[in-house]
Amino acid sequence: MASLKKAYFGMQCFWGVESSFAKLDGVLKTRVGYAGGTMPNPNYSHIGDHTEITEIQFDDSKVGYQKLLDWFWTHHDPTVQHKKQYASAILYTDEDQKRLAEDSKNKEQKKYGSKKIETYIQPFDKFYQAEDYHQKYWLRCQNRLYKELNLTDEELVDSVLAAKMNAYLAGYNDFEVLKKLKEEYKLSEDLVKVVESIARAGGDPRSCH
């Protein structure tokens, strides 16, 4: 697999953010956690001054950082002010990401006029991976599929299969990717049919996507 770049975004609840970004061609891995604050070793019960953040690993030969930013702005309302945990956030990893993020925010602000964008932009420092039960949440909610895939907690965090399956359960509908996953991971015909059925219905009705 080609070397992947990383991007970090906060868009309120990270369950939906993780499944949403995985729908993009070129986004191969995702995980959720806490970042953007100063308190050491945050967790869900004691998040301190951190934000719920999704880490996106992407192949920039297929999807650039600008496309990720475009997705970010169009898939949540950045003018809503939330507490820090659910804040709209962009954490950049280098000067190119900083420039693109700031330029995109300025462009978006013009669209909203006097309605202020609440998104904060700051350098990425450290990512604290969230508890296992938060990772690939919509996949975990589908007990039958979850058991049949038989993925370890580590694989749920760090595999293309888990990222894309989670996306399908939130309504992803590029079924050519599903065919490739079926072949690569030797998925059963029944499992694929169930996943496709859920995806065609718009995803798990409980999910935020």
TIRO-2110 file (N, C-alpha, C; in Angstrom, 1 decimal):
// TIRO-2110
0.8, -1.2, 0.0, N, 1, A
0.0, 0.0, 0.0, CA, 1, A
0.9, 1.2, 0.0, C, 1, A
0.5, 2.2, -0.8, N, 2, A
1.3, 3.5, -0.9, CA, 2, A
1.3, 4.2, 0.5, C, 2, A
2.3, 5.0, 0.7, N, 3, A
2.4, 5.7, 2.0, CA, 3, A
1.2, 6.7, 2.1, C, 3, A
0.5, 6.6, 3.2, N, 4, A
-0.7, 7.4, 3.3, CA, 4, A
-0.4, 8.7, 4.1, C, 4, A
-1.1, 9.8, 3.7, N, 5, A
-1.1, 11.0, 4.5, CA, 5, A
-2.2, 11.0, 5.5, C, 5, A
-2.1, 11.9, 6.4, N, 6, A
-3.1, 12.0, 7.5, CA, 6, A
-3.8, 13.4, 7.6, C, 6, A
-5.0, 13.4, 8.0, N, 7, A
-5.8, 14.6, 8.2, CA, 7, A
-6.6, 14.4, 9.4, C, 7, A
-6.9, 15.6, 10.1, N, 8, A
-7.6, 15.5, 11.4, CA, 8, A
-8.8, 16.5, 11.4, C, 8, A
-10.0, 16.0, 11.6, N, 9, A
-11.2, 16.9, 11.6, CA, 9, A
-12.1, 16.6, 12.7, C, 9, A
-12.7, 17.7, 13.2, N, 10, A
-13.8, 17.6, 14.2, CA, 10, A
-15.1, 18.1, 13.6, C, 10, A
-16.2, 17.3, 13.7, N, 11, A
-17.4, 17.8, 13.1, CA, 11, A
-18.6, 17.3, 14.0, C, 11, A
-18.5, 17.6, 15.3, N, 12, A
-19.4, 17.2, 16.3, CA, 12, A
-19.2, 15.7, 16.6, C, 12, A
-20.2, 14.8, 16.7, N, 13, A
-20.0, 13.4, 17.0, CA, 13, A
-19.1, 12.7, 16.0, C, 13, A
-18.1, 12.1, 16.5, N, 14, A
-17.1, 11.4, 15.6, CA, 14, A
-17.6, 10.1, 15.0, C, 14, A
-18.7, 9.6, 15.5, N, 15, A
-19.2, 8.3, 14.8, CA, 15, A
-19.6, 8.6, 13.4, C, 15, A
-20.3, 9.6, 13.2, N, 16, A
-20.8, 9.9, 11.8, CA, 16, A
-19.7, 10.4, 10.9, C, 16, A
-18.7, 11.2, 11.5, N, 17, A
-17.6, 11.7, 10.7, CA, 17, A
-16.8, 10.6, 10.2, C, 17, A
-16.5, 9.6, 11.0, N, 18, A
-15.6, 8.5, 10.6, CA, 18, A
-16.3, 7.8, 9.4, C, 18, A
-17.6, 7.5, 9.4, N, 19, A
-18.2, 6.7, 8.4, CA, 19, A
-18.4, 7.6, 7.1, C, 19, A
-18.5, 8.9, 7.3, N, 20, A
-18.7, 9.8, 6.2, CA, 20, A
-17.5, 9.9, 5.3, C, 20, A
-16.3, 10.2, 5.9, N, 21, A
-15.1, 10.4, 5.2, CA, 21, A
-14.7, 9.1, 4.5, C, 21, A
-15.0, 8.0, 5.1, N, 22, A
-14.7, 6.7, 4.4, CA, 22, A
-15.4, 6.4, 3.1, C, 22, A
-16.4, 7.2, 2.8, N, 23, A
-17.1, 7.1, 1.5, CA, 23, A
-16.3, 7.7, 0.4, C, 23, A
-15.3, 8.5, 0.7, N, 24, A
-14.5, 9.1, -0.4, CA, 24, A
-13.5, 8.1, -1.0, C, 24, A
-13.4, 8.0, -2.3, N, 25, A
-12.4, 7.2, -2.9, CA, 25, A
-11.0, 7.8, -2.6, C, 25, A
-10.1, 7.0, -2.1, N, 26, A
-8.8, 7.5, -1.7, CA, 26, A
-8.6, 7.5, -0.2, C, 26, A
-9.7, 7.6, 0.6, N, 27, A
-9.7, 7.5, 2.0, CA, 27, A
-9.7, 6.0, 2.3, C, 27, A
-8.6, 5.5, 3.0, N, 28, A
-8.4, 4.1, 3.2, CA, 28, A
-8.6, 3.6, 4.6, C, 28, A
-8.2, 4.5, 5.5, N, 29, A
-8.3, 4.1, 6.9, CA, 29, A
-8.8, 5.3, 7.8, C, 29, A
-9.5, 5.0, 8.8, N, 30, A
-10.0, 6.0, 9.7, CA, 30, A
-10.0, 5.5, 11.2, C, 30, A
-9.9, 6.4, 12.1, N, 31, A
-10.0, 6.1, 13.5, CA, 31, A
-10.5, 7.3, 14.2, C, 31, A
-11.1, 7.1, 15.4, N, 32, A
-11.6, 8.3, 16.1, CA, 32, A
-10.9, 8.4, 17.5, C, 32, A
-10.8, 9.6, 17.9, N, 33, A
-10.1, 9.9, 19.2, CA, 33, A
-10.3, 11.3, 19.7, C, 33, A
-9.3, 11.8, 20.5, N, 34, A
-9.4, 13.1, 21.1, CA, 34, A
-8.1, 13.8, 20.8, C, 34, A
-8.3, 15.1, 20.5, N, 35, A
-7.1, 16.0, 20.1, CA, 35, A
-7.6, 17.4, 20.2, C, 35, A
-6.6, 18.3, 20.1, N, 36, A
-6.9, 19.7, 20.1, CA, 36, A
-6.8, 20.4, 21.4, C, 36, A
-6.5, 19.7, 22.5, N, 37, A
-6.5, 20.2, 23.8, CA, 37, A
-5.1, 20.1, 24.5, C, 37, A
-5.1, 20.3, 25.8, N, 38, A
-3.8, 20.2, 26.5, CA, 38, A
-3.8, 19.2, 27.6, C, 38, A
-5.0, 18.7, 28.0, N, 39, A
-5.0, 17.8, 29.1, CA, 39, A
-4.4, 16.4, 28.7, C, 39, A
-3.5, 15.9, 29.5, N, 40, A
-2.9, 14.6, 29.1, CA, 40, A
-3.9, 13.4, 29.2, C, 40, A
-3.7, 12.5, 28.4, N, 41, A
-4.5, 11.2, 28.4, CA, 41, A
-6.0, 11.3, 28.6, C, 41, A
-6.7, 12.1, 27.7, N, 42, A
-8.1, 12.2, 27.9, CA, 42, A
-8.8, 10.9, 27.5, C, 42, A
-10.0, 10.7, 28.0, N, 43, A
-10.9, 9.6, 27.6, CA, 43, A
-12.3, 10.1, 27.5, C, 43, A
-13.2, 9.3, 27.1, N, 44, A
-14.6, 9.8, 26.9, CA, 44, A
-15.2, 10.4, 28.1, C, 44, A
-14.9, 9.8, 29.3, N, 45, A
-15.5, 10.3, 30.5, CA, 45, A
-14.8, 11.6, 31.0, C, 45, A
-13.6, 11.7, 30.7, N, 46, A
-12.8, 12.9, 31.1, CA, 46, A
-12.0, 13.4, 29.9, C, 46, A
-12.8, 14.1, 29.0, N, 47, A
-12.2, 14.6, 27.7, CA, 47, A
-11.4, 15.9, 27.9, C, 47, A
-11.7, 16.6, 29.0, N, 48, A
-11.0, 17.8, 29.3, CA, 48, A
-11.3, 18.9, 28.2, C, 48, A
-10.2, 19.5, 27.7, N, 49, A
-10.3, 20.6, 26.7, CA, 49, A
-10.1, 20.0, 25.3, C, 49, A
-10.3, 18.8, 25.1, N, 50, A
-10.1, 18.2, 23.8, CA, 50, A
-11.4, 18.1, 23.0, C, 50, A
-11.3, 17.8, 21.7, N, 51, A
-12.4, 17.7, 20.8, CA, 51, A
-12.5, 16.3, 20.3, C, 51, A
-13.7, 15.8, 20.0, N, 52, A
-13.8, 14.5, 19.3, CA, 52, A
-13.3, 14.7, 17.9, C, 52, A
-12.2, 14.0, 17.5, N, 53, A
-11.5, 14.2, 16.3, CA, 53, A
-11.5, 12.8, 15.5, C, 53, A
-11.6, 12.9, 14.2, N, 54, A
-11.4, 11.7, 13.3, CA, 54, A
-10.1, 11.9, 12.6, C, 54, A
-9.3, 10.8, 12.7, N, 55, A
-8.1, 10.8, 11.9, CA, 55, A
-8.4, 10.1, 10.6, C, 55, A
-8.0, 10.7, 9.5, N, 56, A
-8.2, 10.1, 8.1, CA, 56, A
-6.9, 9.9, 7.5, C, 56, A
-6.7, 8.6, 7.0, N, 57, A
-5.5, 8.3, 6.3, CA, 57, A
-5.9, 8.1, 4.8, C, 57, A
-5.2, 8.9, 4.0, N, 58, A
-5.7, 9.0, 2.6, CA, 58, A
-4.5, 8.9, 1.6, C, 58, A
-4.8, 8.4, 0.4, N, 59, A
-3.9, 8.3, -0.7, CA, 59, A
-4.0, 9.6, -1.5, C, 59, A
-3.1, 10.5, -1.4, N, 60, A
-3.3, 11.8, -2.0, CA, 60, A
-3.1, 11.8, -3.6, C, 60, A
-2.8, 10.6, -4.1, N, 61, A
-2.9, 10.5, -5.6, CA, 61, A
-4.3, 10.2, -6.0, C, 61, A
-5.2, 9.9, -5.1, N, 62, A
-6.6, 9.7, -5.4, CA, 62, A
-7.5, 10.8, -4.9, C, 62, A
-7.2, 11.3, -3.7, N, 63, A
-8.0, 12.3, -3.1, CA, 63, A
-7.0, 13.3, -2.4, C, 63, A
-7.1, 14.6, -2.8, N, 64, A
-6.3, 15.6, -2.2, CA, 64, A
-6.8, 16.2, -0.9, C, 64, A
-6.0, 16.9, -0.2, N, 65, A
-6.5, 17.5, 1.1, CA, 65, A
-7.6, 18.5, 0.8, C, 65, A
-7.5, 19.2, -0.4, N, 66, A
-8.6, 20.2, -0.7, CA, 66, A
-9.9, 19.5, -0.8, C, 66, A
-10.0, 18.3, -1.3, N, 67, A
-11.2, 17.5, -1.4, CA, 67, A
-11.7, 17.2, -0.1, C, 67, A
-10.8, 16.8, 0.8, N, 68, A
-11.2, 16.5, 2.2, CA, 68, A
-11.8, 17.8, 2.9, C, 68, A
-11.2, 18.9, 2.6, N, 69, A
-11.8, 20.2, 3.2, CA, 69, A
-13.1, 20.5, 2.6, C, 69, A
-13.3, 20.3, 1.3, N, 70, A
-14.6, 20.5, 0.7, CA, 70, A
-15.7, 19.6, 1.4, C, 70, A
-15.3, 18.4, 1.6, N, 71, A
-16.2, 17.4, 2.3, CA, 71, A
-16.6, 17.9, 3.7, C, 71, A
-15.5, 18.3, 4.4, N, 72, A
-15.7, 18.9, 5.7, CA, 72, A
-16.7, 20.0, 5.8, C, 72, A
-16.6, 21.0, 4.9, N, 73, A
-17.5, 22.1, 5.0, CA, 73, A
-18.9, 21.8, 4.6, C, 73, A
-19.1, 20.8, 3.7, N, 74, A
-20.4, 20.6, 3.2, CA, 74, A
-21.2, 19.5, 4.0, C, 74, A
-20.5, 18.9, 5.0, N, 75, A
-21.1, 17.8, 5.7, CA, 75, A
-21.4, 18.1, 7.2, C, 75, A
-21.4, 19.4, 7.6, N, 76, A
-21.8, 19.8, 8.9, CA, 76, A
-22.0, 21.3, 8.8, C, 76, A
-22.7, 21.9, 9.8, N, 77, A
-22.9, 23.3, 9.9, CA, 77, A
-21.8, 23.9, 10.8, C, 77, A
-20.8, 24.6, 10.2, N, 78, A
-19.7, 25.1, 11.0, CA, 78, A
-20.0, 26.4, 11.8, C, 78, A
-21.2, 26.9, 11.6, N, 79, A
-21.6, 28.2, 12.3, CA, 79, A
-22.3, 27.9, 13.6, C, 79, A
-22.5, 26.6, 13.9, N, 80, A
-23.2, 26.3, 15.2, CA, 80, A
-22.1, 26.2, 16.3, C, 80, A
-22.3, 26.9, 17.4, N, 81, A
-21.3, 26.9, 18.5, CA, 81, A
-21.6, 25.8, 19.4, C, 81, A
-20.7, 24.9, 19.6, N, 82, A
-20.8, 23.8, 20.5, CA, 82, A
-19.7, 23.9, 21.6, C, 82, A
-19.9, 23.1, 22.7, N, 83, A
-18.8, 23.0, 23.6, CA, 83, A
-17.6, 22.4, 23.0, C, 83, A
-16.5, 22.5, 23.6, N, 84, A
-15.2, 22.1, 22.9, CA, 84, A
-15.2, 20.6, 22.5, C, 84, A
-15.9, 19.7, 23.2, N, 85, A
-15.9, 18.3, 22.8, CA, 85, A
-16.5, 18.1, 21.4, C, 85, A
-17.5, 18.9, 21.1, N, 86, A
-18.2, 18.7, 19.8, CA, 86, A
-17.9, 19.9, 18.8, C, 86, A
-16.8, 20.5, 19.0, N, 87, A
-16.5, 21.7, 18.2, CA, 87, A
-16.2, 21.3, 16.7, C, 87, A
-16.3, 22.3, 15.9, N, 88, A
-15.9, 22.1, 14.5, CA, 88, A
-14.4, 22.5, 14.5, C, 88, A
-13.6, 21.6, 13.9, N, 89, A
-12.1, 21.8, 14.1, CA, 89, A
-11.4, 21.2, 12.9, C, 89, A
-10.3, 21.9, 12.5, N, 90, A
-9.3, 21.4, 11.6, CA, 90, A
-7.9, 21.5, 12.2, C, 90, A
-7.3, 20.3, 12.4, N, 91, A
-5.9, 20.3, 12.9, CA, 91, A
-5.0, 19.9, 11.8, C, 91, A
-4.1, 20.9, 11.4, N, 92, A
-3.3, 20.7, 10.3, CA, 92, A
-1.9, 20.1, 10.7, C, 92, A
-1.3, 19.3, 9.7, N, 93, A
-0.1, 18.6, 10.0, CA, 93, A
1.1, 19.3, 9.4, C, 93, A
0.9, 20.2, 8.5, N, 94, A
2.1, 20.9, 7.9, CA, 94, A
1.6, 22.3, 7.3, C, 94, A
2.5, 23.0, 6.8, N, 95, A
2.2, 24.4, 6.3, CA, 95, A
1.3, 24.3, 5.1, C, 95, A
1.4, 23.3, 4.3, N, 96, A
0.5, 23.3, 3.1, CA, 96, A
-1.0, 23.1, 3.6, C, 96, A
-1.2, 22.1, 4.6, N, 97, A
-2.5, 21.9, 5.1, CA, 97, A
-3.0, 23.2, 5.8, C, 97, A
-2.1, 23.9, 6.5, N, 98, A
-2.5, 25.1, 7.2, CA, 98, A
-3.0, 26.2, 6.2, C, 98, A
-2.3, 26.3, 5.1, N, 99, A
-2.7, 27.3, 4.1, CA, 99, A
-4.0, 27.0, 3.5, C, 99, A
-4.1, 25.7, 3.1, N, 100, A
-5.4, 25.3, 2.5, CA, 100, A
-6.6, 25.4, 3.4, C, 100, A
-6.4, 25.1, 4.7, N, 101, A
-7.4, 25.1, 5.7, CA, 101, A
-7.9, 26.6, 5.9, C, 101, A
-6.9, 27.5, 6.1, N, 102, A
-7.2, 28.9, 6.3, CA, 102, A
-7.9, 29.5, 5.1, C, 102, A
-7.4, 29.2, 3.9, N, 103, A
-8.0, 29.8, 2.7, CA, 103, A
-9.4, 29.3, 2.5, C, 103, A
-9.6, 28.0, 2.8, N, 104, A
-11.0, 27.4, 2.7, CA, 104, A
-11.9, 28.0, 3.7, C, 104, A
-11.5, 28.3, 4.9, N, 105, A
-12.3, 28.9, 5.9, CA, 105, A
-12.7, 30.3, 5.5, C, 105, A
-11.8, 31.1, 5.0, N, 106, A
-12.1, 32.4, 4.5, CA, 106, A
-13.1, 32.4, 3.4, C, 106, A
-12.9, 31.5, 2.5, N, 107, A
-13.9, 31.3, 1.4, CA, 107, A
-15.3, 31.0, 1.9, C, 107, A
-15.3, 30.0, 2.8, N, 108, A
-16.6, 29.6, 3.4, CA, 108, A
-17.3, 30.8, 4.1, C, 108, A
-16.5, 31.6, 4.8, N, 109, A
-17.0, 32.7, 5.6, CA, 109, A
-17.8, 33.7, 4.7, C, 109, A
-17.3, 33.9, 3.5, N, 110, A
-17.9, 34.8, 2.6, CA, 110, A
-19.3, 34.3, 2.2, C, 110, A
-19.5, 32.9, 2.2, N, 111, A
-20.8, 32.4, 1.9, CA, 111, A
-21.8, 32.6, 3.0, C, 111, A
-21.3, 32.6, 4.2, N, 112, A
-22.2, 32.8, 5.4, CA, 112, A
-22.4, 34.3, 5.8, C, 112, A
-21.6, 35.2, 5.2, N, 113, A
-21.8, 36.6, 5.5, CA, 113, A
-21.5, 36.9, 6.9, C, 113, A
-22.5, 37.5, 7.6, N, 114, A
-22.3, 38.0, 9.0, CA, 114, A
-22.5, 36.8, 10.0, C, 114, A
-22.9, 35.7, 9.5, N, 115, A
-23.0, 34.5, 10.4, CA, 115, A
-21.6, 33.9, 10.6, C, 115, A
-21.1, 34.0, 11.8, N, 116, A
-19.7, 33.6, 12.0, CA, 116, A
-19.5, 32.1, 12.0, C, 116, A
-18.4, 31.7, 11.3, N, 117, A
-18.0, 30.3, 11.3, CA, 117, A
-17.2, 30.1, 12.6, C, 117, A
-17.6, 29.0, 13.3, N, 118, A
-17.0, 28.7, 14.7, CA, 118, A
-15.9, 27.7, 14.6, C, 118, A
-15.5, 27.3, 13.4, N, 119, A
-14.4, 26.3, 13.3, CA, 119, A
-13.1, 26.8, 13.8, C, 119, A
-12.4, 26.1, 14.6, N, 120, A
-11.1, 26.5, 15.0, CA, 120, A
-10.1, 25.7, 14.2, C, 120, A
-9.0, 26.4, 13.9, N, 121, A
-7.9, 25.8, 13.1, CA, 121, A
-6.6, 25.9, 13.9, C, 121, A
-5.9, 24.8, 14.1, N, 122, A
-4.7, 24.9, 14.9, CA, 122, A
-3.8, 23.7, 14.5, C, 122, A
-2.5, 23.8, 14.8, N, 123, A
-1.6, 22.7, 14.5, CA, 123, A
-1.9, 21.4, 15.2, C, 123, A
-1.8, 20.3, 14.5, N, 124, A
-2.0, 19.0, 15.1, CA, 124, A
-0.8, 18.8, 16.1, C, 124, A
-1.2, 18.3, 17.3, N, 125, A
-0.2, 18.0, 18.3, CA, 125, A
-0.1, 16.5, 18.6, C, 125, A
-1.1, 16.0, 19.3, N, 126, A
-1.2, 14.6, 19.6, CA, 126, A
-2.6, 14.0, 19.5, C, 126, A
-2.7, 12.8, 19.0, N, 127, A
-4.0, 12.1, 18.9, CA, 127, A
-4.1, 11.0, 19.9, C, 127, A
-5.1, 11.1, 20.7, N, 128, A
-5.4, 10.0, 21.7, CA, 128, A
-6.5, 9.1, 21.2, C, 128, A
-6.2, 7.9, 20.9, N, 129, A
-7.2, 7.0, 20.3, CA, 129, A
-8.3, 6.8, 21.3, C, 129, A
-9.6, 6.9, 20.8, N, 130, A
-10.7, 6.7, 21.6, CA, 130, A
-10.9, 5.2, 22.0, C, 130, A
-11.7, 4.9, 22.9, N, 131, A
-12.0, 3.6, 23.4, CA, 131, A
-12.5, 2.7, 22.3, C, 131, A
-12.3, 1.4, 22.4, N, 132, A
-12.6, 0.4, 21.3, CA, 132, A
-14.0, 0.5, 20.8, C, 132, A
-15.0, 0.7, 21.8, N, 133, A
-16.4, 0.7, 21.4, CA, 133, A
-16.8, 1.9, 20.6, C, 133, A
-15.9, 2.9, 20.4, N, 134, A
-16.2, 4.0, 19.6, CA, 134, A
-15.8, 3.8, 18.1, C, 134, A
-14.8, 2.9, 17.9, N, 135, A
-14.2, 2.7, 16.6, CA, 135, A
-15.2, 1.9, 15.7, C, 135, A
-15.4, 2.5, 14.5, N, 136, A
-16.3, 1.8, 13.5, CA, 136, A
-17.7, 1.5, 14.2, C, 136, A
-18.3, 2.5, 14.7, N, 137, A
-19.5, 2.3, 15.6, CA, 137, A
-20.6, 1.7, 14.8, C, 137, A
-20.9, 2.1, 13.6, N, 138, A
-22.0, 1.5, 12.9, CA, 138, A
-21.8, 0.0, 12.5, C, 138, A
-20.5, -0.3, 12.3, N, 139, A
-20.2, -1.7, 12.0, CA, 139, A
-20.4, -2.5, 13.3, C, 139, A
-20.0, -2.0, 14.4, N, 140, A
-20.2, -2.7, 15.7, CA, 140, A
-21.7, -2.9, 16.0, C, 140, A
-22.5, -1.9, 15.6, N, 141, A
-24.0, -2.0, 15.8, CA, 141, A
-24.6, -3.1, 15.0, C, 141, A
-24.0, -3.6, 13.9, N, 142, A
-24.6, -4.7, 13.1, CA, 142, A
-23.9, -6.0, 13.6, C, 142, A
-24.6, -6.5, 14.6, N, 143, A
-23.9, -7.6, 15.3, CA, 143, A
-23.6, -8.8, 14.4, C, 143, A
-24.5, -9.2, 13.6, N, 144, A
-24.3, -10.3, 12.7, CA, 144, A
-23.1, -10.1, 11.8, C, 144, A
-23.0, -8.9, 11.1, N, 145, A
-21.9, -8.6, 10.2, CA, 145, A
-20.6, -8.5, 11.0, C, 145, A
-20.7, -7.9, 12.2, N, 146, A
-19.5, -7.7, 13.0, CA, 146, A
-18.9, -9.1, 13.4, C, 146, A
-19.8, -10.0, 13.8, N, 147, A
-19.3, -11.3, 14.2, CA, 147, A
-18.7, -12.1, 13.0, C, 147, A
-19.4, -12.0, 11.8, N, 148, A
-18.9, -12.8, 10.7, CA, 148, A
-17.6, -12.3, 10.1, C, 148, A
-17.4, -11.0, 10.2, N, 149, A
-16.1, -10.4, 9.7, CA, 149, A
-15.0, -10.8, 10.7, C, 149, A
-15.3, -11.0, 11.9, N, 150, A
-14.3, -11.5, 12.9, CA, 150, A
-13.0, -10.7, 12.9, C, 150, A
-13.2, -9.4, 13.0, N, 151, A
-12.1, -8.5, 13.0, CA, 151, A
-11.7, -8.2, 14.5, C, 151, A
-10.4, -8.2, 14.7, N, 152, A
-9.9, -7.8, 16.1, CA, 152, A
-10.1, -6.3, 16.3, C, 152, A
-10.0, -5.9, 17.5, N, 153, A
-10.1, -4.4, 17.8, CA, 153, A
-9.0, -3.7, 17.0, C, 153, A
-7.9, -4.3, 16.9, N, 154, A
-6.8, -3.6, 16.2, CA, 154, A
-7.1, -3.5, 14.7, C, 154, A
-7.7, -4.5, 14.1, N, 155, A
-8.1, -4.5, 12.7, CA, 155, A
-9.2, -3.5, 12.5, C, 155, A
-10.1, -3.4, 13.4, N, 156, A
-11.2, -2.4, 13.3, CA, 156, A
-10.7, -1.0, 13.1, C, 156, A
-9.6, -0.7, 13.8, N, 157, A
-9.0, 0.6, 13.8, CA, 157, A
-8.1, 0.8, 12.5, C, 157, A
-7.4, -0.3, 12.1, N, 158, A
-6.3, -0.1, 11.2, CA, 158, A
-6.5, -1.0, 9.9, C, 158, A
-7.7, -1.1, 9.4, N, 159, A
-7.9, -1.9, 8.2, CA, 159, A
-8.8, -1.1, 7.2, C, 159, A
-8.5, -1.3, 5.9, N, 160, A
-9.3, -0.7, 4.9, CA, 160, A
-10.7, -1.4, 4.9, C, 160, A
-10.8, -2.7, 5.1, N, 161, A
-12.0, -3.4, 5.2, CA, 161, A
-13.0, -2.8, 6.2, C, 161, A
-12.5, -2.6, 7.4, N, 162, A
-13.4, -2.0, 8.5, CA, 162, A
-13.8, -0.6, 8.1, C, 162, A
-12.9, 0.2, 7.6, N, 163, A
-13.3, 1.6, 7.2, CA, 163, A
-14.4, 1.6, 6.1, C, 163, A
-14.3, 0.8, 5.1, N, 164, A
-15.2, 0.8, 4.0, CA, 164, A
-16.5, 0.2, 4.4, C, 164, A
-16.5, -0.9, 5.2, N, 165, A
-17.7, -1.5, 5.7, CA, 165, A
-18.5, -0.5, 6.5, C, 165, A
-17.8, 0.2, 7.4, N, 166, A
-18.5, 1.2, 8.2, CA, 166, A
-19.1, 2.3, 7.3, C, 166, A
-18.5, 2.6, 6.2, N, 167, A
-19.1, 3.6, 5.3, CA, 167, A
-20.3, 3.0, 4.6, C, 167, A
-20.3, 1.8, 4.2, N, 168, A
-21.5, 1.2, 3.6, CA, 168, A
-22.7, 1.2, 4.6, C, 168, A
-22.4, 1.0, 5.8, N, 169, A
-23.5, 0.9, 6.8, CA, 169, A
-24.0, 2.3, 7.1, C, 169, A
-23.4, 3.3, 6.5, N, 170, A
-23.9, 4.7, 6.6, CA, 170, A
-24.3, 5.2, 5.3, C, 170, A
-24.5, 4.3, 4.3, N, 171, A
-25.1, 4.6, 3.0, CA, 171, A
-24.2, 4.8, 1.9, C, 171, A
-22.9, 4.4, 2.0, N, 172, A
-22.0, 4.4, 0.9, CA, 172, A
-22.5, 3.5, -0.3, C, 172, A
-22.5, 4.0, -1.5, N, 173, A
-23.1, 3.2, -2.6, CA, 173, A
-22.2, 2.9, -3.8, C, 173, A
-20.9, 3.0, -3.6, N, 174, A
-20.0, 2.6, -4.7, CA, 174, A
-19.8, 1.1, -4.6, C, 174, A
-20.6, 0.3, -5.2, N, 175, A
-20.6, -1.1, -5.0, CA, 175, A
-19.4, -1.8, -5.8, C, 175, A
-18.7, -1.1, -6.6, N, 176, A
-17.5, -1.7, -7.3, CA, 176, A
-16.5, -1.9, -6.2, C, 176, A
-16.4, -1.0, -5.2, N, 177, A
-15.5, -1.1, -4.1, CA, 177, A
-15.9, -2.4, -3.3, C, 177, A
-17.2, -2.6, -3.1, N, 178, A
-17.6, -3.8, -2.3, CA, 178, A
-17.2, -5.0, -3.0, C, 178, A
-17.3, -5.1, -4.4, N, 179, A
-16.9, -6.3, -5.1, CA, 179, A
-15.4, -6.6, -4.9, C, 179, A
-14.6, -5.5, -4.9, N, 180, A
-13.2, -5.7, -4.7, CA, 180, A
-12.9, -6.2, -3.3, C, 180, A
-13.6, -5.7, -2.3, N, 181, A
-13.4, -6.1, -1.0, CA, 181, A
-13.8, -7.6, -0.8, C, 181, A
-14.9, -8.0, -1.5, N, 182, A
-15.4, -9.3, -1.5, CA, 182, A
-14.3, -10.3, -2.0, C, 182, A
-13.7, -9.9, -3.1, N, 183, A
-12.6, -10.8, -3.6, CA, 183, A
-11.4, -10.8, -2.8, C, 183, A
-11.0, -9.6, -2.3, N, 184, A
-9.7, -9.5, -1.6, CA, 184, A
-9.8, -10.2, -0.2, C, 184, A
-10.9, -10.1, 0.5, N, 185, A
-11.1, -10.6, 1.8, CA, 185, A
-11.9, -11.9, 1.9, C, 185, A
-12.3, -12.4, 0.7, N, 186, A
-13.1, -13.6, 0.6, CA, 186, A
-14.4, -13.6, 1.4, C, 186, A
-15.1, -12.5, 1.2, N, 187, A
-16.4, -12.3, 2.0, CA, 187, A
-17.4, -13.2, 1.4, C, 187, A
-18.4, -13.6, 2.3, N, 188, A
-19.4, -14.5, 1.8, CA, 188, A
-20.4, -13.8, 1.0, C, 188, A
-21.1, -14.5, 0.1, N, 189, A
-22.2, -13.9, -0.7, CA, 189, A
-23.3, -13.3, 0.2, C, 189, A
-23.7, -14.0, 1.2, N, 190, A
-24.7, -13.5, 2.1, CA, 190, A
-24.4, -12.2, 2.8, C, 190, A
-23.1, -12.2, 3.3, N, 191, A
-22.7, -11.0, 4.0, CA, 191, A
-22.7, -9.8, 3.0, C, 191, A
-22.2, -9.9, 1.8, N, 192, A
-22.2, -8.9, 0.9, CA, 192, A
-23.6, -8.4, 0.5, C, 192, A
-24.5, -9.3, 0.4, N, 193, A
-25.9, -9.0, 0.1, CA, 193, A
-26.5, -8.1, 1.2, C, 193, A
-26.3, -8.5, 2.5, N, 194, A
-26.8, -7.8, 3.6, CA, 194, A
-26.2, -6.3, 3.6, C, 194, A
-24.9, -6.2, 3.4, N, 195, A
-24.2, -4.9, 3.4, CA, 195, A
-24.8, -4.1, 2.3, C, 195, A
-25.0, -4.6, 1.1, N, 196, A
-25.5, -3.9, 0.0, CA, 196, A
-26.9, -3.4, 0.3, C, 196, A
-27.7, -4.3, 0.9, N, 197, A
-29.1, -3.9, 1.2, CA, 197, A
-29.2, -2.7, 2.1, C, 197, A
-28.4, -2.8, 3.2, N, 198, A
-28.3, -1.7, 4.1, CA, 198, A
-27.9, -0.4, 3.5, C, 198, A
-26.9, -0.5, 2.6, N, 199, A
-26.3, 0.7, 1.9, CA, 199, A
-27.4, 1.3, 1.0, C, 199, A
-28.1, 0.4, 0.2, N, 200, A
-29.1, 0.9, -0.7, CA, 200, A
-30.3, 1.6, 0.0, C, 200, A
-30.5, 1.2, 1.3, N, 201, A
-31.6, 1.8, 2.0, CA, 201, A
-31.2, 3.1, 2.7, C, 201, A
-29.9, 3.5, 2.4, N, 202, A
-29.4, 4.8, 3.0, CA, 202, A
-28.6, 4.6, 4.3, C, 202, A
-28.3, 3.4, 4.6, N, 203, A
-27.5, 3.1, 5.8, CA, 203, A
-28.4, 2.8, 7.0, C, 203, A
-27.7, 2.4, 8.1, N, 204, A
-28.3, 2.1, 9.3, CA, 204, A
-29.1, 3.3, 9.8, C, 204, A
-30.5, 3.2, 10.0, N, 205, A
-31.3, 4.4, 10.3, CA, 205, A
-30.9, 5.0, 11.6, C, 205, A
-30.1, 4.3, 12.4, N, 206, A
-29.6, 4.9, 13.7, CA, 206, A
-28.4, 5.8, 13.5, C, 206, A
-27.8, 5.7, 12.4, N, 207, A
-26.5, 6.4, 12.2, CA, 207, A
-26.6, 7.9, 11.8, C, 207, A
-25.6, 8.7, 12.2, N, 208, A
-25.5, 10.1, 11.8, CA, 208, A
-24.5, 10.1, 10.6, C, 208, A
-25.0, 10.3, 9.4, N, 209, A
-24.2, 10.3, 8.2, CA, 209, A
-24.6, 11.3, 7.2, C, 209, A
END
